[in-house]
Amino acid sequence: MKNKLNFSIFTFYFLIVSFFIFTFFACNKSESITSPTISEYNPLQPGKYITYQLDSLIYLAFGTRDTVVSYQVKYQTDSLITDNLGRPAFRIFRFIRKNENQAWTPDATFMAISTENRLEFIENNLRYIKLQMPIVNNYSWKGNSFIDTYSANSLLRYLDGWDYTYSNVNGMDTIGNQVLGNTLTINQRDEIVGIPEEPNSYSEVNFGQEKYAKGIGMIYRKFFHSEYQPNNGGYFADGSYGVTYTMIDHN
């Protein structure tokens, strides 16, 4: 009887230990599948570049009509520097040309700070949180939280409170004529105030979306902001514009 009891206790403890070992490795495996890193979706190293088709929507004739102007732009990572907080950062140069028959011309400089928890991108002295851990569907964060959207003289109030949210993580997407795997989408804003189709009333439209691919970086970006004023015959206020970036190639 005593031997049977000892055997039962041994069996009980063996099953408990086996259960915890199985759970530990199963959880680790699950996390490795569902939680990719920032550097996977936005690799930064000197010499890396991505070329985009840039379609820029601008308003002319004092905001009474719009037009789309197209370019090619290349974002190229230059070198490792430090930001104003002393953190490692990469300087990124942007080059521009009208089409592939023209030479590249330097156009702008940006900065990217990639940490274990997030990717910050500084453009026109504005700091955006482009990616944040964990990279899983439906995770959300305040991507514009470093931007002054609350001061009385701020011209960027429309950027206030944007919730960046992941979707289609590790999915597939078609960008231009390329089918890419291991992509993700970040839905930033999709907002309509008023009735844009009504020419006699005020309206505002804000839209933001970006897409990234593992081993590449940002492969698509669409941003649009418009503020329509119905007085004086109707016009779009200063600061109304839109841009669409579609990846052409990369190294």
SULFEN-V433064 format. One record per residue. N is the residue number from 1. RES is the residue in one small letter. SS is DSSP state (alpha for helix, beta for strand, coil for the rest). PSI is psi in whole degrees, 0 to 359 (999 if undefined). Layout:
n:N res:RES ss:SS psi:PSI
n:N res:RES ss:SS psi:PSI
This chain:
n:1 res:m ss:coil psi:318
n:2 res:k ss:alpha psi:319
n:3 res:n ss:alpha psi:320
n:4 res:k ss:alpha psi:322
n:5 res:l ss:alpha psi:315
n:6 res:n ss:alpha psi:320
n:7 res:f ss:alpha psi:319
n:8 res:s ss:alpha psi:318
n:9 res:i ss:alpha psi:317
n:10 res:f ss:alpha psi:316
n:11 res:t ss:alpha psi:319
n:12 res:f ss:alpha psi:312
n:13 res:y ss:alpha psi:324
n:14 res:f ss:alpha psi:317
n:15 res:l ss:alpha psi:321
n:16 res:i ss:alpha psi:312
n:17 res:v ss:alpha psi:317
n:18 res:s ss:alpha psi:321
n:19 res:f ss:alpha psi:314
n:20 res:f ss:alpha psi:322
n:21 res:i ss:alpha psi:316
n:22 res:f ss:alpha psi:316
n:23 res:t ss:alpha psi:319
n:24 res:f ss:alpha psi:310
n:25 res:f ss:alpha psi:327
n:26 res:a ss:alpha psi:318
n:27 res:c ss:alpha psi:316
n:28 res:n ss:alpha psi:319
n:29 res:k ss:alpha psi:318
n:30 res:s ss:alpha psi:316
n:31 res:e ss:alpha psi:322
n:32 res:s ss:alpha psi:333
n:33 res:i ss:alpha psi:319
n:34 res:t ss:alpha psi:350
n:35 res:s ss:coil psi:76
n:36 res:p ss:beta psi:167
n:37 res:t ss:coil psi:166
n:38 res:i ss:alpha psi:315
n:39 res:s ss:alpha psi:335
n:40 res:e ss:alpha psi:319
n:41 res:y ss:alpha psi:350
n:42 res:n ss:coil psi:72
n:43 res:p ss:coil psi:133
n:44 res:l ss:coil psi:122
n:45 res:q ss:coil psi:146
n:46 res:p ss:coil psi:134
n:47 res:g ss:coil psi:344
n:48 res:k ss:coil psi:139
n:49 res:y ss:beta psi:159
n:50 res:i ss:beta psi:133
n:51 res:t ss:beta psi:137
n:52 res:y ss:beta psi:153
n:53 res:q ss:beta psi:122
n:54 res:l ss:beta psi:117
n:55 res:d ss:beta psi:114
n:56 res:s ss:beta psi:121
n:57 res:l ss:beta psi:123
n:58 res:i ss:beta psi:159
n:59 res:y ss:beta psi:135
n:60 res:l ss:beta psi:175
n:61 res:a ss:coil psi:52
n:62 res:f ss:coil psi:39
n:63 res:g ss:coil psi:16
n:64 res:t ss:coil psi:346
n:65 res:r ss:beta psi:156
n:66 res:d ss:beta psi:160
n:67 res:t ss:beta psi:159
n:68 res:v ss:beta psi:127
n:69 res:v ss:beta psi:132
n:70 res:s ss:beta psi:143
n:71 res:y ss:beta psi:175
n:72 res:q ss:beta psi:137
n:73 res:v ss:beta psi:149
n:74 res:k ss:beta psi:124
n:75 res:y ss:beta psi:118
n:76 res:q ss:beta psi:125
n:77 res:t ss:beta psi:126
n:78 res:d ss:beta psi:292
n:79 res:s ss:beta psi:165
n:80 res:l ss:beta psi:127
n:81 res:i ss:beta psi:197
n:82 res:t ss:beta psi:148
n:83 res:d ss:coil psi:185
n:84 res:n ss:coil psi:353
n:85 res:l ss:coil psi:4
n:86 res:g ss:coil psi:13
n:87 res:r ss:coil psi:150
n:88 res:p ss:beta psi:136
n:89 res:a ss:beta psi:160
n:90 res:f ss:beta psi:134
n:91 res:r ss:beta psi:136
n:92 res:i ss:beta psi:125
n:93 res:f ss:beta psi:142
n:94 res:r ss:beta psi:133
n:95 res:f ss:beta psi:152
n:96 res:i ss:beta psi:150
n:97 res:r ss:beta psi:160
n:98 res:k ss:coil psi:320
n:99 res:n ss:coil psi:180
n:100 res:e ss:coil psi:348
n:101 res:n ss:coil psi:354
n:102 res:q ss:coil psi:159
n:103 res:a ss:coil psi:154
n:104 res:w ss:coil psi:141
n:105 res:t ss:beta psi:131
n:106 res:p ss:beta psi:139
n:107 res:d ss:beta psi:319
n:108 res:a ss:beta psi:166
n:109 res:t ss:beta psi:137
n:110 res:f ss:beta psi:176
n:111 res:m ss:beta psi:138
n:112 res:a ss:beta psi:130
n:113 res:i ss:beta psi:112
n:114 res:s ss:beta psi:121
n:115 res:t ss:coil psi:182
n:116 res:e ss:coil psi:335
n:117 res:n ss:coil psi:336
n:118 res:r ss:beta psi:166
n:119 res:l ss:beta psi:120
n:120 res:e ss:beta psi:141
n:121 res:f ss:beta psi:125
n:122 res:i ss:beta psi:120
n:123 res:e ss:beta psi:124
n:124 res:n ss:coil psi:41
n:125 res:n ss:coil psi:18
n:126 res:l ss:beta psi:130
n:127 res:r ss:beta psi:116
n:128 res:y ss:beta psi:145
n:129 res:i ss:beta psi:97
n:130 res:k ss:beta psi:318
n:131 res:l ss:beta psi:148
n:132 res:q ss:beta psi:144
n:133 res:m ss:coil psi:151
n:134 res:p ss:coil psi:148
n:135 res:i ss:beta psi:86
n:136 res:v ss:coil psi:153
n:137 res:n ss:coil psi:138
n:138 res:n ss:coil psi:358
n:139 res:y ss:coil psi:138
n:140 res:s ss:beta psi:148
n:141 res:w ss:beta psi:163
n:142 res:k ss:beta psi:94
n:143 res:g ss:coil psi:341
n:144 res:n ss:coil psi:22
n:145 res:s ss:coil psi:341
n:146 res:f ss:coil psi:356
n:147 res:i ss:coil psi:137
n:148 res:d ss:coil psi:99
n:149 res:t ss:coil psi:6
n:150 res:y ss:coil psi:343
n:151 res:s ss:coil psi:155
n:152 res:a ss:coil psi:327
n:153 res:n ss:coil psi:12
n:154 res:s ss:coil psi:135
n:155 res:l ss:coil psi:6
n:156 res:l ss:coil psi:31
n:157 res:r ss:alpha psi:333
n:158 res:y ss:alpha psi:346
n:159 res:l ss:alpha psi:0
n:160 res:d ss:coil psi:137
n:161 res:g ss:coil psi:16
n:162 res:w ss:coil psi:129
n:163 res:d ss:beta psi:109
n:164 res:y ss:beta psi:129
n:165 res:t ss:beta psi:131
n:166 res:y ss:beta psi:143
n:167 res:s ss:beta psi:161
n:168 res:n ss:beta psi:38
n:169 res:v ss:beta psi:133
n:170 res:n ss:beta psi:29
n:171 res:g ss:beta psi:197
n:172 res:m ss:beta psi:151
n:173 res:d ss:beta psi:156
n:174 res:t ss:beta psi:119
n:175 res:i ss:beta psi:112
n:176 res:g ss:coil psi:238
n:177 res:n ss:coil psi:20
n:178 res:q ss:beta psi:133
n:179 res:v ss:beta psi:121
n:180 res:l ss:beta psi:141
n:181 res:g ss:beta psi:171
n:182 res:n ss:beta psi:51
n:183 res:t ss:beta psi:169
n:184 res:l ss:beta psi:157
n:185 res:t ss:beta psi:139
n:186 res:i ss:beta psi:109
n:187 res:n ss:beta psi:116
n:188 res:q ss:beta psi:318
n:189 res:r ss:beta psi:144
n:190 res:d ss:beta psi:87
n:191 res:e ss:beta psi:135
n:192 res:i ss:beta psi:124
n:193 res:v ss:beta psi:128
n:194 res:g ss:beta psi:201
n:195 res:i ss:coil psi:99
n:196 res:p ss:coil psi:333
n:197 res:e ss:coil psi:351
n:198 res:e ss:coil psi:107
n:199 res:p ss:coil psi:348
n:200 res:n ss:coil psi:12
n:201 res:s ss:coil psi:155
n:202 res:y ss:coil psi:144
n:203 res:s ss:beta psi:157
n:204 res:e ss:beta psi:139
n:205 res:v ss:beta psi:131
n:206 res:n ss:beta psi:129
n:207 res:f ss:beta psi:137
n:208 res:g ss:beta psi:133
n:209 res:q ss:beta psi:139
n:210 res:e ss:beta psi:154
n:211 res:k ss:beta psi:143
n:212 res:y ss:beta psi:155
n:213 res:a ss:beta psi:142
n:214 res:k ss:coil psi:136
n:215 res:g ss:coil psi:358
n:216 res:i ss:coil psi:300
n:217 res:g ss:beta psi:210
n:218 res:m ss:beta psi:128
n:219 res:i ss:beta psi:348
n:220 res:y ss:beta psi:142
n:221 res:r ss:beta psi:134
n:222 res:k ss:beta psi:126
n:223 res:f ss:beta psi:138
n:224 res:f ss:beta psi:133
n:225 res:h ss:beta psi:128
n:226 res:s ss:beta psi:144
n:227 res:e ss:beta psi:112
n:228 res:y ss:beta psi:128
n:229 res:q ss:beta psi:125
n:230 res:p ss:coil psi:344
n:231 res:n ss:coil psi:165
n:232 res:n ss:coil psi:37
n:233 res:g ss:coil psi:353
n:234 res:g ss:coil psi:128
n:235 res:y ss:beta psi:161
n:236 res:f ss:beta psi:127
n:237 res:a ss:coil psi:158
n:238 res:d ss:coil psi:142
n:239 res:g ss:coil psi:353
n:240 res:s ss:coil psi:128
n:241 res:y ss:beta psi:170
n:242 res:g ss:beta psi:151
n:243 res:v ss:beta psi:145
n:244 res:t ss:beta psi:122
n:245 res:y ss:beta psi:125
n:246 res:t ss:beta psi:120
n:247 res:m ss:beta psi:135
n:248 res:i ss:beta psi:309
n:249 res:d ss:beta psi:177
n:250 res:h ss:beta psi:168
n:251 res:n ss:coil psi:999
